[in-house]
Amino acid sequence: MSILPVILWSDLLIWLLLVGSLVLGGWSMRNPPLRAAWRRVGRSRPGMAAATVLAAFVLVGLLDSLHYRPALENKGEGKTAYAIEVLSLLDAAVTPLRTRNEKTYSEPLATRAYAKESTELRLADGSLRQTRDYPRLKFGGAHLGADEAQRDADVAKRVLAAGALACLIFGCLSLSVAYLLARSDATTWIKAGCALWRGDTDFAWDSVLLTLGLLLLFVLPVGALCIDYHVFGTDKVGQDVLYQVLKSIRTGLVIGLVTTLVLLPLSIFLGILAGYFRGWVDDVIQYVYTTLSSIPGVLLIAAAVLMMQVVIDTHPQWFATAAERADLRLLALCFILGVTSWTGLCRLLRGETLKLRELEYIQAAQAFGVSDLRIITRHILPNLMHIVIIALVMDFSSLVLAEAVLSYVGIGVDPTMISFGTMINNARMELAREPMVWWSLAAAFTFMFTLVLAANLLADAVRDAFDPRMAGAV
């Protein structure tokens, strides 16, 4: 089947960020202070557990950042036509979740719809009688046929089989890591395994392996069940909730990472300029960020988003597909969040630069006639990197939550784009109906909570490792 690759601007930024992270990692390994700091991060058990969870989220986001348009069926000899719908590798991998839509709500692992419907029942004498009952789902549990009573046994069998496979994979991974440690330390794999689980290694392998084991115990049973069931239920239009939360991961990552890419240059450049040159430069920059900070953030973001939406609505010819339109609004939201979020880090870097410029070695460099640009790049900026890295990791979680809040009030991402915020927003009316539909909100909250918690735990580990005062205390 032929496809037409589609490169969205957010896809390009995500992959550039990945390449930039790899380059930064290679540079850090050649820098002794940074290498020592990252090794301290690697010895943190909570930090490595959080990094493992984040790596799983990033993997899903990367799969969802490779887009294409499938070719339509061509019955003639004409030019190949491609579908308007833009799909990703994640969509291809979870095609059953994307395509097997029910009529309306259904509970997790249910075989019948959540609301009763009027149906006609044919009696033995051939007459019809109106009755109200919960109709069978079109796909959920359809493999059971008329024997719905076997659902619990079927679910238990699949969960046990997937759990056994997860334990087997976990054992193989543990033995492999123990073998590699034994090779590197020139010892037996039994001693290496004991050292691994005692936590005597330079890297928190025990934390990584345990987290991987827990992820396998969750992912494999869910994967085994989602083939024939809706594991997290379906929403109002019958779409699988598990598919929605998987698609929401990329949106959260784009909001957190791309917004950081916007705010970091502004914060670093203006913060260092204000703290180093002082005088009228400092006064102008302080006036700018004080003015921005005095405006209510939600109102400023709402005004900017609405103006951008007017521009998008008046230029429909800019977009070949709905995905490109939604992607531009997403990037506009990232830019707006970045422009309105740089003031805090800028103020922090200004204060730190004011302190650094009074140190003896900075004054000595100025006395010897070293240029301001060289002083900033060689002495000021390297001593601020620990603050930048800490802020980079800690701001990610707050930005993910900000998207959820903005989408909840209707000024977030495009309504056609799935995100944690739109799922929570759609769940407002679901909670008010009778009977209450709780699973959409619960799934969105659980995944978003896990993502934010992992980011916060990793931020704590990075802060402890890169803060010179904390590093000196270790």
C-alpha positions as CSV (number, residue, x, y, z in Angstrom):
1,M,0.0,0.0,0.0
2,S,1.5,3.3,-1.0
3,I,1.5,6.3,1.3
4,L,2.3,10.0,1.1
5,P,4.6,11.2,3.9
6,V,3.3,14.2,5.8
7,I,5.7,16.4,7.8
8,L,3.9,18.7,10.3
9,W,5.7,21.5,11.9
10,S,5.3,20.0,15.3
11,D,6.8,16.7,14.0
12,L,9.8,18.6,12.7
13,L,10.3,20.3,16.1
14,I,9.9,17.1,18.1
15,W,12.6,15.3,16.0
16,L,14.9,18.3,16.1
17,L,14.5,18.3,19.9
18,L,15.4,14.7,20.0
19,V,18.5,15.2,17.9
20,G,19.4,18.3,20.0
21,S,19.0,16.2,23.2
22,L,21.4,13.5,21.8
23,V,23.9,16.2,20.8
24,L,23.6,17.8,24.2
25,G,24.0,14.4,25.9
26,G,27.2,13.8,23.9
27,W,28.6,17.2,24.8
28,S,27.7,16.6,28.5
29,M,29.7,13.3,28.5
30,R,32.8,15.2,27.3
31,N,32.3,17.9,30.0
32,P,33.6,16.5,33.4
33,P,31.3,18.6,35.7
34,L,28.2,17.8,33.6
35,R,29.2,14.2,33.3
36,A,29.6,13.9,37.1
37,A,26.2,15.6,37.6
38,W,24.4,13.3,35.2
39,R,26.0,10.3,36.9
40,R,24.5,11.6,40.2
41,V,21.1,11.6,38.4
42,G,21.8,8.0,37.2
43,R,22.3,6.9,40.8
44,S,19.0,8.3,41.9
45,R,16.4,5.5,42.2
46,P,13.3,7.7,42.0
47,G,14.9,9.7,39.2
48,M,15.6,6.7,37.1
49,A,12.2,5.2,37.7
50,A,10.7,8.4,36.6
51,A,13.0,8.6,33.5
52,T,11.9,5.0,32.5
53,V,8.2,6.0,32.7
54,L,8.9,9.2,30.7
55,A,10.8,7.2,28.1
56,A,7.7,5.1,27.6
57,F,5.6,8.2,27.1
58,V,8.2,9.7,24.7
59,L,8.2,6.4,22.6
60,V,4.5,6.7,22.1
61,G,4.9,10.4,21.3
62,L,7.6,9.7,18.7
63,L,5.4,7.0,17.0
64,D,2.6,9.5,16.8
65,S,5.0,12.1,15.2
66,L,5.5,10.2,12.0
67,H,2.6,11.1,9.8
68,Y,1.4,9.9,6.4
69,R,-1.7,9.9,4.2
70,P,-2.8,6.5,2.9
71,A,-3.5,6.0,-0.8
72,L,-7.2,5.5,-1.7
73,E,-8.3,2.5,-3.7
74,N,-7.5,3.2,-7.4
75,K,-9.8,1.2,-9.6
76,G,-8.7,2.8,-12.8
77,E,-5.5,3.8,-14.5
78,G,-5.4,7.4,-13.2
79,K,-3.1,9.1,-10.8
80,T,-2.9,7.8,-7.3
81,A,-5.2,9.7,-4.9
82,Y,-4.5,10.0,-1.2
83,A,-6.9,10.2,1.7
84,I,-7.6,13.6,3.4
85,E,-7.2,11.9,6.8
86,V,-3.6,12.1,8.2
87,L,-2.5,9.1,10.1
88,S,0.6,8.2,12.1
89,L,2.6,5.1,12.9
90,L,0.8,4.9,16.2
91,D,-2.5,4.9,14.4
92,A,-1.3,2.1,12.2
93,A,-0.1,0.1,15.2
94,V,-3.4,0.5,17.1
95,T,-5.7,0.3,14.1
96,P,-8.3,-1.9,15.9
97,L,-8.6,0.8,18.6
98,R,-9.0,3.5,16.0
99,T,-11.5,1.8,13.7
100,R,-13.7,-0.4,16.0
101,N,-16.1,2.3,17.1
102,E,-19.3,1.5,18.9
103,K,-22.6,3.3,18.8
104,T,-22.2,5.2,22.1
105,Y,-21.0,4.7,25.7
106,S,-19.8,1.4,27.0
107,E,-18.1,0.5,30.3
108,P,-14.5,-0.8,30.5
109,L,-14.4,-4.5,29.4
110,A,-18.2,-4.4,28.8
111,T,-20.0,-6.6,26.2
112,R,-23.1,-4.4,26.2
113,A,-23.8,-0.7,25.8
114,Y,-24.2,1.5,28.9
115,A,-27.7,2.7,28.1
116,K,-30.9,0.8,27.3
117,E,-32.5,1.0,23.9
118,S,-35.8,0.0,22.5
119,T,-35.7,-3.2,20.4
120,E,-38.2,-5.4,18.8
121,L,-38.3,-9.0,20.1
122,R,-39.9,-11.7,17.8
123,L,-41.9,-14.1,19.8
124,A,-42.5,-17.8,19.0
125,D,-45.8,-17.1,17.3
126,G,-44.1,-14.6,14.9
127,S,-45.4,-11.5,16.6
128,L,-43.2,-8.6,17.6
129,R,-42.9,-7.1,21.0
130,Q,-41.2,-3.9,22.1
131,T,-38.7,-4.3,24.8
132,R,-35.9,-2.1,26.4
133,D,-32.6,-3.7,27.0
134,Y,-28.8,-3.1,26.9
135,P,-27.8,-3.9,23.3
136,R,-24.7,-6.0,22.6
137,L,-21.7,-4.1,21.4
138,K,-20.6,-4.5,17.8
139,F,-17.0,-5.2,18.7
140,G,-16.5,-5.4,22.5
141,G,-16.7,-9.1,23.4
142,A,-18.1,-10.1,20.1
143,H,-15.7,-13.1,20.0
144,L,-17.7,-14.6,22.9
145,G,-20.8,-14.9,20.7
146,A,-23.9,-15.7,22.7
147,D,-21.9,-17.0,25.7
148,E,-21.4,-13.7,27.5
149,A,-21.1,-15.5,30.9
150,Q,-17.6,-16.5,29.9
151,R,-16.3,-12.9,29.8
152,D,-14.8,-12.9,33.3
153,A,-13.0,-16.2,32.7
154,D,-11.7,-15.0,29.3
155,V,-10.4,-11.8,30.8
156,A,-8.7,-13.6,33.7
157,K,-7.1,-16.1,31.3
158,R,-5.7,-13.3,29.1
159,V,-4.4,-11.3,32.1
160,L,-2.7,-14.3,33.6
161,A,-1.1,-15.3,30.3
162,A,0.1,-11.7,29.7
163,G,1.3,-11.5,33.3
164,A,3.3,-14.7,32.9
165,L,4.9,-13.3,29.7
166,A,5.7,-10.1,31.5
167,C,7.5,-12.0,34.3
168,L,9.4,-14.0,31.7
169,I,10.6,-10.9,29.9
170,F,11.5,-9.2,33.2
171,G,13.6,-12.3,34.1
172,C,15.4,-12.2,30.8
173,L,16.1,-8.5,31.1
174,S,17.4,-8.9,34.7
175,L,19.7,-11.8,33.6
176,S,21.0,-9.8,30.6
177,V,21.8,-6.7,32.7
178,A,23.5,-9.0,35.3
179,Y,25.6,-10.6,32.6
180,L,26.6,-7.3,31.1
181,L,27.6,-6.0,34.6
182,A,29.6,-9.1,35.2
183,R,31.5,-8.6,31.9
184,S,32.3,-5.0,32.7
185,D,33.4,-5.7,36.3
186,A,35.2,-9.0,35.5
187,T,33.2,-10.9,38.0
188,T,30.6,-13.7,38.0
189,W,27.1,-12.9,37.0
190,I,25.8,-14.2,40.3
191,K,27.8,-11.6,42.2
192,A,26.9,-9.0,39.7
193,G,23.2,-9.8,40.1
194,C,23.5,-9.6,43.9
195,A,25.2,-6.2,43.6
196,L,22.5,-5.1,41.2
197,W,19.6,-5.8,43.5
198,R,21.5,-4.5,46.6
199,G,21.9,-1.2,44.7
200,D,25.7,-1.3,44.7
201,T,26.1,-0.3,41.1
202,D,27.0,3.1,39.7
203,F,23.7,3.2,37.9
204,A,20.3,2.6,39.5
205,W,19.7,-0.6,37.4
206,D,17.4,-2.1,40.1
207,S,15.0,0.9,39.8
208,V,15.0,0.8,36.0
209,L,14.3,-3.0,35.9
210,L,11.6,-2.8,38.6
211,T,9.9,0.0,36.7
212,L,10.1,-1.9,33.4
213,G,8.6,-4.9,35.1
214,L,5.6,-2.8,36.4
215,L,5.2,-1.3,32.9
216,L,5.2,-4.8,31.3
217,L,2.6,-6.0,33.9
218,F,0.4,-3.1,32.8
219,V,1.1,-2.9,29.0
220,L,1.0,-6.6,28.1
221,P,-2.4,-7.4,29.8
222,V,-3.9,-4.2,28.3
223,G,-2.5,-5.2,24.9
224,A,-4.0,-8.7,25.3
225,L,-7.4,-7.4,26.3
226,C,-7.7,-4.5,23.8
227,I,-7.7,-6.9,20.9
228,D,-11.3,-8.0,21.7
229,Y,-12.5,-5.5,24.4
230,H,-12.6,-1.8,25.1
231,V,-10.3,-1.8,28.1
232,F,-11.1,1.7,29.2
233,G,-14.6,1.8,27.7
234,T,-15.9,4.1,24.9
235,D,-17.1,7.7,24.9
236,K,-20.3,9.3,23.7
237,V,-19.6,8.7,20.0
238,G,-18.3,5.1,20.7
239,Q,-14.6,5.9,20.3
240,D,-12.2,3.8,22.3
241,V,-10.9,5.8,25.4
242,L,-7.6,3.9,25.4
243,Y,-7.0,5.2,21.9
244,Q,-7.8,8.7,23.0
245,V,-5.3,8.7,25.9
246,L,-2.6,7.3,23.7
247,K,-3.2,10.2,21.2
248,S,-3.2,12.7,24.0
249,I,0.4,11.8,25.0
250,R,1.9,13.5,21.9
251,T,-0.1,16.6,22.5
252,G,1.1,16.9,26.1
253,L,4.7,16.3,25.0
254,V,4.5,18.9,22.3
255,I,3.0,21.5,24.7
256,G,5.7,20.8,27.3
257,L,8.8,20.6,25.0
258,V,8.0,23.1,22.2
259,T,6.9,25.7,24.7
260,T,10.2,25.3,26.6
261,L,12.0,25.7,23.3
262,V,10.3,29.1,23.0
263,L,10.8,30.4,26.5
264,L,14.4,29.3,27.1
265,P,16.1,31.6,24.6
266,L,14.1,34.6,25.8
267,S,14.8,33.8,29.4
268,I,18.5,33.2,29.0
269,F,19.2,36.0,26.7
270,L,17.3,38.8,28.5
271,G,18.1,37.5,32.0
272,I,21.9,37.5,31.3
273,L,21.7,40.9,29.6
274,A,19.8,42.5,32.5
275,G,22.1,41.1,35.1
276,Y,25.4,41.7,33.4
277,F,25.0,45.1,31.8
278,R,22.6,46.6,34.5
279,G,21.8,50.3,34.0
280,W,19.2,51.2,31.4
281,V,19.4,47.7,29.8
282,D,18.3,46.2,33.1
283,D,15.6,48.8,33.6
284,V,14.1,48.2,30.1
285,I,14.0,44.4,30.5
286,Q,12.6,44.7,34.1
287,Y,9.9,46.9,32.7
288,V,9.0,44.4,30.0
289,Y,8.7,41.4,32.3
290,T,7.0,43.3,35.1
291,T,4.4,44.5,32.7
292,L,3.8,41.0,31.3
293,S,3.6,39.6,34.8
294,S,1.0,42.1,35.9
295,I,-1.4,40.9,33.2
296,P,-3.6,37.9,34.2
297,G,-2.0,35.0,32.3
298,V,-5.3,33.3,31.3
299,L,-6.7,36.5,29.9
300,L,-3.5,37.2,27.9
301,I,-3.4,33.7,26.6
302,A,-7.1,33.7,25.7
303,A,-6.8,37.0,23.8
304,A,-3.8,35.7,21.8
305,V,-5.4,32.3,21.0
306,L,-8.6,33.9,19.9
307,M,-6.7,36.3,17.6
308,M,-4.8,33.4,16.1
309,Q,-8.0,31.5,15.6
310,V,-9.4,34.4,13.6
311,V,-6.3,34.4,11.4
312,I,-6.7,30.6,10.9
313,D,-10.4,30.8,10.1
314,T,-9.9,33.6,7.5
315,H,-7.2,31.7,5.6
316,P,-8.5,28.2,5.0
317,Q,-6.4,28.0,1.8
318,W,-3.3,27.6,3.9
319,F,-4.2,24.1,5.0
320,A,-4.5,21.0,2.8
321,T,-5.9,18.8,5.7
322,A,-7.6,19.3,9.0
323,A,-4.4,17.9,10.7
324,E,-2.3,20.8,9.4
325,R,-4.9,23.3,10.7
326,A,-4.9,21.7,14.2
327,D,-1.1,21.5,14.1
328,L,-0.8,25.3,13.5
329,R,-3.1,26.1,16.3
330,L,-1.1,23.8,18.6
331,L,2.1,25.5,17.7
332,A,0.5,28.9,18.1
333,L,-0.6,27.8,21.6
334,C,3.0,26.7,22.4
335,F,4.4,30.1,21.2
336,I,1.8,32.0,23.2
337,L,2.5,30.0,26.3
338,G,6.3,30.5,25.8
339,V,6.0,34.2,25.4
340,T,3.9,34.5,28.5
341,S,5.9,32.1,30.7
342,W,9.5,33.3,30.3
343,T,9.4,36.0,32.9
344,G,10.0,33.8,36.0
345,L,13.1,32.2,34.7
346,C,14.4,35.5,33.3
347,R,14.0,37.1,36.8
348,L,15.9,34.2,38.4
349,L,18.8,34.3,35.8
350,R,19.0,38.1,36.2
351,G,19.5,37.8,40.0
352,E,22.1,35.0,39.6
353,T,24.0,37.0,36.9
354,L,24.1,40.0,39.2
355,K,25.8,37.8,41.8
356,L,28.2,36.2,39.4
357,R,29.4,39.4,37.8
358,E,30.7,40.6,41.2
359,L,33.0,37.6,41.7
360,E,36.7,38.1,41.6
361,Y,37.5,36.1,38.5
362,I,34.8,38.0,36.5
363,Q,36.3,41.3,37.6
364,A,39.8,40.1,36.8
365,A,38.7,39.1,33.3
366,Q,37.1,42.6,32.8
367,A,40.3,44.3,34.1
368,F,42.4,42.3,31.6
369,G,40.2,43.6,28.8
370,V,38.3,40.4,28.0
371,S,35.3,41.1,25.8
372,D,31.8,41.0,27.4
373,L,30.7,38.4,24.9
374,R,33.5,36.1,25.9
375,I,32.9,36.6,29.6
376,I,29.3,35.8,29.2
377,T,29.8,32.6,27.0
378,R,32.8,31.3,29.0
379,H,32.1,32.3,32.6
380,I,28.5,33.4,33.1
381,L,26.5,31.0,31.0
382,P,28.2,27.8,32.1
383,N,27.6,28.7,35.7
384,L,23.9,29.2,35.0
385,M,23.3,25.9,33.2
386,H,22.3,24.1,36.3
387,I,19.5,26.6,36.9
388,V,18.5,26.3,33.2
389,I,18.4,22.5,33.3
390,I,16.4,22.4,36.5
391,A,13.9,25.0,35.2
392,L,13.7,23.1,31.9
393,V,12.6,19.8,33.6
394,M,10.4,21.4,36.2
395,D,8.5,23.7,33.8
396,F,7.5,20.7,31.6
397,S,4.9,19.4,34.1
398,S,3.4,22.8,34.7
399,L,3.0,23.3,31.0
400,V,1.2,20.0,30.6
401,L,-1.2,21.0,33.3
402,A,-1.6,24.4,31.7
403,E,-2.8,22.8,28.5
404,A,-5.3,20.8,30.4
405,V,-6.7,23.9,32.1
406,L,-6.8,26.0,28.9
407,S,-8.5,23.2,26.9
408,Y,-11.0,22.8,29.8
409,V,-12.0,26.4,29.5
410,G,-12.2,26.2,25.7
411,I,-9.0,28.2,24.6
412,G,-6.6,25.3,24.3
413,V,-5.8,23.0,21.4
414,D,-8.1,22.6,18.3
415,P,-11.3,20.7,19.2
416,T,-10.4,18.1,16.5
417,M,-7.2,17.3,18.3
418,I,-7.2,14.8,21.1
419,S,-5.6,16.0,24.4
420,F,-5.9,15.4,28.1
421,G,-7.6,18.8,28.4
422,T,-10.2,18.1,25.7
423,M,-11.0,14.7,27.3
424,I,-11.5,16.3,30.7
425,N,-13.6,19.1,29.1
426,N,-15.8,16.5,27.4
427,A,-16.2,14.6,30.6
428,R,-17.9,17.5,32.3
429,M,-21.3,16.7,30.8
430,E,-20.7,13.0,31.2
431,L,-20.4,13.3,35.0
432,A,-23.7,15.1,35.1
433,R,-25.7,12.4,33.3
434,E,-27.5,9.5,34.9
435,P,-26.0,6.9,35.1
436,M,-22.7,8.8,35.4
437,V,-19.9,8.1,32.8
438,W,-16.7,8.2,34.9
439,W,-14.1,6.2,32.9
440,S,-13.1,8.9,30.3
441,L,-12.2,11.3,33.1
442,A,-10.5,8.6,35.1
443,A,-8.4,7.5,32.2
444,A,-7.3,11.0,31.2
445,F,-6.6,11.9,34.8
446,T,-4.6,8.7,35.5
447,F,-2.3,9.1,32.4
448,M,-1.8,12.8,32.9
449,F,-1.1,12.3,36.6
450,T,1.5,9.6,35.8
451,L,3.2,11.9,33.2
452,V,3.3,14.9,35.5
453,L,4.4,12.9,38.5
454,A,7.2,11.2,36.5
455,A,8.4,14.7,35.3
456,N,8.4,16.1,38.8
457,L,10.3,13.2,40.2
458,L,12.9,13.5,37.5
459,A,13.0,17.2,38.1
460,D,13.8,16.6,41.8
461,A,16.6,14.3,40.8
462,V,18.1,16.7,38.3
463,R,17.8,19.6,40.8
464,D,19.7,17.6,43.5
465,A,22.4,16.6,41.1
466,F,23.0,19.9,39.3
467,D,22.6,22.3,42.3
468,P,26.1,22.9,43.5
469,R,25.0,23.2,47.1
470,M,23.2,19.9,47.0
471,A,26.0,18.2,45.0
472,G,28.5,19.3,47.6
473,A,26.4,17.8,50.4
474,V,26.2,14.4,48.7
